[in-house]
Amino acid sequence: MTAPTMPDARGRFGDFGGRFVPETLMTALGELEAAFAEAREDAAFQDELQSLLRDFVGRPTALYFAENLSKRLSGTTSDGAAKVRIYFKREDLAHTGAHKINNAVAQGLLARRLGKQRIIAETGAGQHGVATATVCAMFGQECIVYMGAEDVQRQALNVFRMKLLGAEVRVVDSGSQTLKDAINEAIRDWVTNVETTHYLLGSAVGPHPYPLMVREFQSVIGSEAREQMLAAEGRLPDYAIACVGGGSNAIGLFHPFYNDDVRFIGVEAAGEGLDTGHTAAPLSVGSPGVLHGSYSYLLQDEGGQIEEARSISAGLDYPGVGPEHSFYKQSERAEYVAATDEEALEGFKLLSETEGIIPALEPAHAIAYASKLVPTLAEGTIVLIGLSGRGDKDIDTAAKALGVDLT
Ligand SMILES: *Cc1c(COP(=O)(O)O)cnc(C)c1O
């Protein structure tokens, strides 16, 4: 690994990241950093993680050549082949239906190694909450999930899932009653109970070592995809495209290609449109500041107050982004673009119709952007898209947005 892909001694990727937390958490973060560094080198930990990823999560997930979509977007050559070849890395096939389980399993294992039996987590739509509750049930750990009151209402089914899995869901009534407030509460709990508790953070955000640790646990996506691409095509893709909320599925897909000649495109949620003020696209329209313990791009007003994020996709509905993406933006290693709610819905329908795969609304943003990019690409180009999750959770939202009455 080359230097730029590792944070410096202060936990920074270039200017971004760091550890902006109350002093009471500094010890726990130091302890976590040390435990993570040890676990990484420990063959027993890695063996156990590998077997859980295989038997519990269902890895490796498939790499799928989307021939119909490729032909639809790029047309065909004289012998009937797709001009541009689009592949999907199928995280939708992982246990619980998204990539979040990769990180949850690994952090659950790390918590056990730290001797911490009490796990707390935050959740927006409930996907990370479900992944964490799933892992805690399997490891026999106590699980408390913080969730904004508004999200509890919107995601009743996931609340029930978490309870079935034995988790306690704590409703957060403060602020906008969404993900950002749930994270605030989880941090507050951690400060109070840090001796017994591991905070199982769900994306590549937060204070060091979380962004690094989550990236490493999610890099299984890109590592597998790299091998699978070489097996399928005998070469690496020209593009890797993924949606960016906090940024964990994207950085997990990108990182193993860091030193390769592969162009990275992160697709944020433009919400109602980049110029409407109703977006969840900090890299596109935000500016750097501190949120949830780390310095990175975020949505803020002139006084530095955090602005509300807005996206049709709950998993992208976050005003910040992981620091490594801010570094990729600054160093121009990746390009960041955005897709609107409406475009994401088109992407959602497009993949469903052409390939028989209903994607989550989050990766539908990446599909939407690809549907504009692919027709402009030269014949022979290969595009890899991270399909971070399946769409079952979004059927109601999509039906409503498309004006379909399910009752
Ligand atoms: C949570 C979620 C995301 C966004 O989180 P990242 O950390 O940016 O990956 C994307 N896709 C799906 C399916 C999710 O559940």
PDBQT file of the ligand as one rigid body, heavy atoms in Angstrom, charges set to zero:
ROOT
HETATM    1  C1  LIG A 501     -26.299   2.642   4.090  1.00  0.00    +0.000 C 
HETATM    2  C2  LIG A 501     -26.270   2.348   2.655  1.00  0.00    +0.000 A 
HETATM    3  C3  LIG A 501     -25.505   3.126   1.748  1.00  0.00    +0.000 A 
HETATM    4  C4  LIG A 501     -24.749   4.346   2.159  1.00  0.00    +0.000 C 
HETATM    5  O1  LIG A 501     -23.717   4.144   3.045  1.00  0.00    +0.000 OA
HETATM    6  P1  LIG A 501     -22.199   4.205   2.606  1.00  0.00    +0.000 P 
HETATM    7  O2  LIG A 501     -21.470   4.220   3.893  1.00  0.00    +0.000 OA
HETATM    8  O3  LIG A 501     -22.006   5.467   1.806  1.00  0.00    +0.000 OA
HETATM    9  O4  LIG A 501     -21.928   3.016   1.793  1.00  0.00    +0.000 OA
HETATM   10  C5  LIG A 501     -25.464   2.747   0.421  1.00  0.00    +0.000 A 
HETATM   11  N1  LIG A 501     -26.168   1.682  -0.029  1.00  0.00    +0.000 NA
HETATM   12  C6  LIG A 501     -26.915   0.925   0.777  1.00  0.00    +0.000 A 
HETATM   13  C7  LIG A 501     -27.653  -0.222   0.223  1.00  0.00    +0.000 C 
HETATM   14  C8  LIG A 501     -26.998   1.233   2.148  1.00  0.00    +0.000 A 
HETATM   15  O5  LIG A 501     -27.757   0.466   2.953  1.00  0.00    +0.000 OA
ENDROOT
TORSDOF 0
